[in-house]
Structure formats: structure tokens, C-alpha cells
Amino acid sequence: MLATALPALAQAPSLDRARQQLEQIGAKLEEQEDDVALLASRDAVQKVQAQAEKTIAERTPQLQSLDARLAELGESPAGKGQEAAEVTRERHDLQQQRNEVDAELRQAKLAAVESSQLLERIAAKRQENFHQTLSRRTTPPQPALLA
């Protein structure tokens, strides 16, 4: 039973690190004027987004499976002692696993949304930089050079 929860616990720290990385990139975004730095930030955000989407794809079936198993066990009876201790323990373990997988899924979905928003901000910043480059005043060519 707990073996299915272990991968979920292993993924959670990497999602936390990924979300911290998103926060750091977002905080430094306005300082970045260089397109190369913006592209590097975009690539890092896309990696986080891919990791989040992969986690969502892997964990959603697990959550559905746990929900189905819990539904099969049904609600616990109102009074104590009306159910075998093994069934009660199984329900508790399944509910605990479900909560862990659900929490990880929520974190992954949040990371995916934050990634999308940050990618939009990066694209807007790159577009702004491009427009500034196009509209930058330069000295006109010397007439002697044109002849």
C-alpha cells in the first residue's frame, strides 16, 4: 500500500524546487534586458512546465484509482466496532495516500499555471525589448558615405 505513495513523496520536493525557481525567474524578469537571458529564462520555465505536466499525467490515474478503491470500501459505519480493524486500517491508509497524491497534483497544477503566466510575461518582455530596439534613435548616415 505505502509503496504507491512513495513516488508521490519523492516528487514533491522537486515540485517545490521548481516553484521556487519560477519565483526567482519572475523576480529577476524586469531586470533582464538581454534577449539571450530572456531565452534562457523561457527555457527554464518550459522545463518546469513540462515537469509539472508530466506529474499531472502520471498522478491523475493514481488519484482516480485511489478514489475508486475508497468508493469500493464505502463510508465507515457510524459506530465503532461494526467494521473489521483491517478494513478500517485499509480505508485510513488509502485516504492518506489519496491526500498525498491530491496535494502533489494540486502543486503540479499550480506550477503549470504559474509557468504559463511567466511564459506570457517573458514573451511580453521580449516583445517590448524588440519594439524598443526598433524605435531606438540612431545617428543618420553621413552624406559623404552615401555618395
NORMOJO-V210875 format. One record per residue. SS is DSSP state (@ for helix, = for strand, . for the rest). D_LAST is the distance of its C-alpha to the last C-alpha in Angstrom with 2 decimals. Layout:
ss={SS | SS}
d_last={D_LAST | D_LAST}
This chain:
ss={. | . | @ | @ | @ | @ | @ | @ | @ | @ | @ | @ | @ | @ | @ | @ | @ | @ | @ | @ | @ | @ | @ | @ | @ | @ | @ | @ | @ | @ | @ | . | . | . | @ | @ | @ | @ | @ | @ | @ | @ | @ | @ | @ | @ | @ | @ | @ | @ | @ | @ | @ | @ | @ | @ | @ | @ | @ | @ | @ | @ | @ | @ | @ | @ | @ | @ | @ | @ | @ | @ | @ | . | . | . | . | . | . | . | . | . | . | . | @ | @ | @ | @ | @ | @ | @ | @ | @ | @ | @ | @ | @ | @ | @ | @ | @ | @ | @ | @ | @ | @ | @ | @ | @ | @ | @ | @ | @ | @ | @ | @ | @ | @ | @ | @ | @ | @ | @ | @ | @ | @ | @ | @ | @ | @ | @ | @ | @ | @ | @ | . | . | . | . | . | . | . | @ | @ | @ | @ | .}
d_last={83.76 | 81.80 | 79.89 | 77.85 | 76.95 | 75.74 | 72.36 | 71.77 | 72.52 | 70.20 | 67.25 | 67.63 | 66.30 | 63.14 | 62.55 | 63.08 | 60.54 | 58.07 | 58.52 | 58.06 | 54.82 | 53.66 | 54.57 | 52.62 | 49.49 | 49.83 | 50.28 | 47.14 | 44.97 | 43.50 | 42.53 | 40.49 | 36.79 | 35.72 | 35.64 | 37.24 | 40.16 | 40.53 | 40.65 | 43.28 | 45.27 | 45.06 | 46.37 | 49.21 | 50.16 | 50.17 | 52.55 | 54.85 | 54.74 | 55.63 | 58.48 | 59.80 | 59.69 | 61.44 | 64.12 | 64.61 | 64.98 | 67.48 | 69.56 | 69.93 | 72.39 | 74.30 | 74.67 | 75.86 | 78.34 | 79.70 | 80.04 | 81.95 | 84.26 | 84.95 | 85.66 | 88.08 | 89.96 | 90.04 | 90.71 | 93.19 | 96.65 | 97.59 | 100.39 | 100.33 | 102.09 | 101.67 | 99.08 | 99.11 | 97.44 | 95.33 | 93.86 | 93.14 | 91.43 | 89.41 | 88.27 | 87.31 | 85.35 | 83.54 | 82.71 | 81.37 | 79.19 | 77.99 | 77.05 | 75.06 | 73.17 | 72.58 | 71.22 | 68.84 | 67.71 | 67.06 | 64.99 | 62.99 | 62.38 | 61.29 | 58.89 | 57.44 | 56.91 | 55.41 | 53.07 | 51.91 | 51.32 | 49.42 | 47.24 | 46.38 | 45.50 | 43.29 | 41.46 | 41.00 | 39.70 | 37.19 | 36.06 | 35.82 | 33.74 | 31.39 | 30.97 | 30.37 | 27.65 | 25.94 | 26.28 | 25.35 | 22.83 | 19.89 | 17.28 | 14.18 | 10.89 | 9.35 | 6.70 | 5.54 | 5.60 | 3.79 | 0.00}
